[in-house]
Amino acid sequence: MAINNRGPVAFNRSTNPVAATGQVEALARQLADQIIREREQARARQRLGRIFTSFDPTDDILPNNVEIVTRGLFAGNTGSLTSMFLNSNLTATQQTYFQDIYSTGDPADDTNANPELSVAYGHYGGSGSVDTTGNLNNDTPTRAIYKQYAQLLLSPLDKKFTFNGTDSDSIYVLNFNRARYREKLDPGNFELTFAQLSGSMPDSAIYNAAHTGSNVRVSGLGNYYSVIDDSSLTSGGSISEGGLVYNLVSGSIDTGTNIHSAGAPTYFGLLYPQHGIAVLNADQLNKTYANGGLNFDSVSGSLVQGANATKLFKSLSGSQALTPTSITGGIQSRSSEQVKSTYYFVRVKNAEYNYSNNPSFVTGTLGQLFFNTMINDPQVYITTVGLYNTRKELLATAKLSQPLLKNYTREALIKIKLDF
Amino acid sequence: MGYLNNSTITVDAILTKKGRELLARGRDEFKITQFALADDEVDYDLYNPDHPLGNAYYGAAIENMPIVEALADETQMLKYKLVTLPKGTARIPVVSVGQTTIELQSNESVTITPQTVNFQGGNRRFGYTAILSDSDVAEIVAVRGVRDQAASVPQFIGDSEAAQSITVSGVQFEITAKELLTADRSITILFIGNETGGRASVTLTVKKVEIATTGLTAG
């Protein structure tokens, strides 16, 4: 850059070396100040007639900020699911493997019904279902379901789910829709409320093999249990083949996190937040209410189509009617997602961006300002910020919530957050 | 004791279609380096310097206006950009092409050199972006390019039109009419200043080829 019109700098010949050094320093400082001043002036001149301003990569761009975003898990960003409907569009064969749970209605009747999760029953040996191919190869749905989830969530040599140190051959599974839980379920904000079912009642005339999904009902005794993950305990949570895993224990999050008998809680299952899956111990659910269970009485015959998954649906969907108003019932959960953001700091100095190409800002065809008062005191309003690359391609846009006045007496600092 | 005015405004940005495309391409092309400001939905006719309540209310109608959400279509955003100009400016830089209509015969050419009036040296470095809306009717090339990379985004036109349009950057452009056999066609050519913003449009009419028919008779 050329430096013009510099004034002469006086330099007095001196025999004193200290004085000479001081003179050189003063001269150097004067020159440096002049260079800086001229650069600033040149920059100011360069800004004139411009619609774009470059970001300073060091000061104006803050990349890779990580933020945890949590939302209600269910449709409409709601944190609880109390009204549930089965999907009767599933084929009979599909229903032997799983049931879909929808909010707002059965999709067969309501085209706007929202899918929320699927429930399934699995048995290590295939009990509670029938091999539709003639029982030649034990190709039973419940066996397939058990092995599928064991394969997904357990280590390669571990074939059975273990709850509080005891293996179980029989599981219930809640599998939440991926679009709902996004990255993972939010540990510490998960609660299932189960209503006691009609199985194994002293006066029940329905024996186990007949206590299928279509025959089961809520007990009518008004009993329920709520179950939460144990992430609030310091000992809660571990890393497994299936990623993070928490125990599901008796407790509630309705009035703050509260694990019942925290020292020796009742263990109901396991929560795999990263998979969006909860695996419940059917052995625990099968117990009577007096023994800490919910009378599921899962159909255990080897040649019976038990439709046990429907029991899980009936217990969850029937719980809200039993709980007092202070307790939500059904399913409560949130999704959790790690969002990476970059912040762009748009700094608009007082002398910048005080005029507009907006056609209503001018009158006539020669660009004359619409208001004469704006010749020396222009007033414009920022509503939109555009972020561009060097080719001046518009890559991202941001809108302000209301127009921001800009004139020669005002500067603006707008922080733009761009999520990836 | 009142509250301090928190002067930092935080707003969320959304990616445009172009932004998503470059991000998906994954060749380190998604690199934001500069910004521009705009006031697209502001009608300065709402500004009232005669407001009976005084100058604090001159812009009240604009300031109280709710703003519509951002669009992902980059062709419909930031149409009217704010510009930095010297204090005391009485006229906004205006892009001018000297004419509003051009009529060409088939295969005829015309050279257009846009000018920026009201601002000396305006758009001299980055030139202009010219958008010819229908390549079936004419072609456009930059006779004199620009010294640096310039706008390549076809602004103000949608996808279907963009497929038919030609966008070039430069300081001087040559437009050549194509041979039309069926009918005269009129299209728009838009010139946008790459530095000052502002734009000018020209209507180009290309006349169809007149074929002389001499007394042919059947049989």
Chai-1 contact restraints between the chains, C-beta under 6 A:
chainA,res_idxA,chainB,res_idxB,connection_type,confidence,min_distance_angstrom,max_distance_angstrom,comment,restraint_id
A,R47,B,T84,contact,1.0,0.0,6.0,A-B,restraint_1
A,L48,B,T84,contact,1.0,0.0,6.0,A-B,restraint_2
A,L48,B,P86,contact,1.0,0.0,6.0,A-B,restraint_3
A,G49,B,F119,contact,1.0,0.0,6.0,A-B,restraint_4
A,G49,B,G122,contact,1.0,0.0,6.0,A-B,restraint_5
A,G49,B,E195,contact,1.0,0.0,6.0,A-B,restraint_6
A,G49,B,T196,contact,1.0,0.0,6.0,A-B,restraint_7
A,R50,B,T84,contact,1.0,0.0,6.0,A-B,restraint_8
A,R50,B,E195,contact,1.0,0.0,6.0,A-B,restraint_9
A,I51,B,A36,contact,1.0,0.0,6.0,A-B,restraint_10
A,I51,B,K81,contact,1.0,0.0,6.0,A-B,restraint_11
A,I51,B,V83,contact,1.0,0.0,6.0,A-B,restraint_12
A,I51,B,G197,contact,1.0,0.0,6.0,A-B,restraint_13
A,F52,B,Q34,contact,1.0,0.0,6.0,A-B,restraint_14
A,F52,B,A36,contact,1.0,0.0,6.0,A-B,restraint_15
A,T53,B,F35,contact,1.0,0.0,6.0,A-B,restraint_16
A,S54,B,T33,contact,1.0,0.0,6.0,A-B,restraint_17
A,S54,B,Q34,contact,1.0,0.0,6.0,A-B,restraint_18
A,V346,B,F35,contact,1.0,0.0,6.0,A-B,restraint_19
A,E352,B,T84,contact,1.0,0.0,6.0,A-B,restraint_20
A,Y353,B,L37,contact,1.0,0.0,6.0,A-B,restraint_21
A,Y353,B,L82,contact,1.0,0.0,6.0,A-B,restraint_22
A,Y353,B,T84,contact,1.0,0.0,6.0,A-B,restraint_23
A,Y355,B,V83,contact,1.0,0.0,6.0,A-B,restraint_24
A,Y355,B,L85,contact,1.0,0.0,6.0,A-B,restraint_25
A,Y355,B,I92,contact,1.0,0.0,6.0,A-B,restraint_26
A,S356,B,D39,contact,1.0,0.0,6.0,A-B,restraint_27
A,S356,B,L82,contact,1.0,0.0,6.0,A-B,restraint_28
A,N357,B,Y80,contact,1.0,0.0,6.0,A-B,restraint_29
A,N357,B,K81,contact,1.0,0.0,6.0,A-B,restraint_30
A,N357,B,G197,contact,1.0,0.0,6.0,A-B,restraint_31
A,N357,B,G198,contact,1.0,0.0,6.0,A-B,restraint_32
A,N358,B,D39,contact,1.0,0.0,6.0,A-B,restraint_33
A,N358,B,Y80,contact,1.0,0.0,6.0,A-B,restraint_34
A,S360,B,D43,contact,1.0,0.0,6.0,A-B,restraint_35
A,S360,B,Y44,contact,1.0,0.0,6.0,A-B,restraint_36
A,S360,B,D45,contact,1.0,0.0,6.0,A-B,restraint_37
A,F361,B,Y44,contact,1.0,0.0,6.0,A-B,restraint_38
A,V362,B,I92,contact,1.0,0.0,6.0,A-B,restraint_39
A,G367,B,R91,contact,1.0,0.0,6.0,A-B,restraint_40
A,G367,B,I92,contact,1.0,0.0,6.0,A-B,restraint_41
A,G367,B,V94,contact,1.0,0.0,6.0,A-B,restraint_42
A,G367,B,N118,contact,1.0,0.0,6.0,A-B,restraint_43
A,Q368,B,R91,contact,1.0,0.0,6.0,A-B,restraint_44
A,F370,B,Y44,contact,1.0,0.0,6.0,A-B,restraint_45
A,F371,B,P49,contact,1.0,0.0,6.0,A-B,restraint_46
A,T373,B,P49,contact,1.0,0.0,6.0,A-B,restraint_47
A,I375,B,A90,contact,1.0,0.0,6.0,A-B,restraint_48
A,N376,B,G88,contact,1.0,0.0,6.0,A-B,restraint_49
A,V380,B,L82,contact,1.0,0.0,6.0,A-B,restraint_50
A,Y381,B,D39,contact,1.0,0.0,6.0,A-B,restraint_51
A,Y381,B,V42,contact,1.0,0.0,6.0,A-B,restraint_52
A,Y381,B,I62,contact,1.0,0.0,6.0,A-B,restraint_53
A,I382,B,L37,contact,1.0,0.0,6.0,A-B,restraint_54
A,T383,B,D39,contact,1.0,0.0,6.0,A-B,restraint_55
A,T383,B,E41,contact,1.0,0.0,6.0,A-B,restraint_56
A,T383,B,I67,contact,1.0,0.0,6.0,A-B,restraint_57
A,T384,B,A38,contact,1.0,0.0,6.0,A-B,restraint_58
A,T384,B,D40,contact,1.0,0.0,6.0,A-B,restraint_59
A,T384,B,L78,contact,1.0,0.0,6.0,A-B,restraint_60
A,V385,B,F35,contact,1.0,0.0,6.0,A-B,restraint_61
A,V385,B,L37,contact,1.0,0.0,6.0,A-B,restraint_62
A,G386,B,A36,contact,1.0,0.0,6.0,A-B,restraint_63
A,G386,B,L78,contact,1.0,0.0,6.0,A-B,restraint_64
A,L387,B,I32,contact,1.0,0.0,6.0,A-B,restraint_65
A,L387,B,F35,contact,1.0,0.0,6.0,A-B,restraint_66
A,Y388,B,Q34,contact,1.0,0.0,6.0,A-B,restraint_67
A,N389,B,K31,contact,1.0,0.0,6.0,A-B,restraint_68
A,N389,B,T33,contact,1.0,0.0,6.0,A-B,restraint_69
A,T390,B,T33,contact,1.0,0.0,6.0,A-B,restraint_70
A,R391,B,Q149,contact,1.0,0.0,6.0,A-B,restraint_71
A,R391,B,S152,contact,1.0,0.0,6.0,A-B,restraint_72
A,K392,B,A151,contact,1.0,0.0,6.0,A-B,restraint_73
A,E393,B,K18,contact,1.0,0.0,6.0,A-B,restraint_74
A,E393,B,V153,contact,1.0,0.0,6.0,A-B,restraint_75
A,L394,B,T16,contact,1.0,0.0,6.0,A-B,restraint_76
A,L394,B,E74,contact,1.0,0.0,6.0,A-B,restraint_77
A,L395,B,G19,contact,1.0,0.0,6.0,A-B,restraint_78
A,L395,B,I32,contact,1.0,0.0,6.0,A-B,restraint_79
A,A396,B,A13,contact,1.0,0.0,6.0,A-B,restraint_80
A,A396,B,L15,contact,1.0,0.0,6.0,A-B,restraint_81
A,A396,B,G19,contact,1.0,0.0,6.0,A-B,restraint_82
A,T397,B,A70,contact,1.0,0.0,6.0,A-B,restraint_83
A,T397,B,M77,contact,1.0,0.0,6.0,A-B,restraint_84
A,A398,B,V11,contact,1.0,0.0,6.0,A-B,restraint_85
A,A398,B,A13,contact,1.0,0.0,6.0,A-B,restraint_86
A,K399,B,I67,contact,1.0,0.0,6.0,A-B,restraint_87
A,K399,B,A70,contact,1.0,0.0,6.0,A-B,restraint_88
A,L400,B,V11,contact,1.0,0.0,6.0,A-B,restraint_89
A,P403,B,I62,contact,1.0,0.0,6.0,A-B,restraint_90
A,P403,B,E63,contact,1.0,0.0,6.0,A-B,restraint_91
A,L413,B,T8,contact,1.0,0.0,6.0,A-B,restraint_92
A,I414,B,I9,contact,1.0,0.0,6.0,A-B,restraint_93
A,K415,B,T8,contact,1.0,0.0,6.0,A-B,restraint_94
A,K415,B,T10,contact,1.0,0.0,6.0,A-B,restraint_95
A,I416,B,V11,contact,1.0,0.0,6.0,A-B,restraint_96
A,I416,B,A13,contact,1.0,0.0,6.0,A-B,restraint_97
A,K417,B,D12,contact,1.0,0.0,6.0,A-B,restraint_98
A,L418,B,A13,contact,1.0,0.0,6.0,A-B,restraint_99
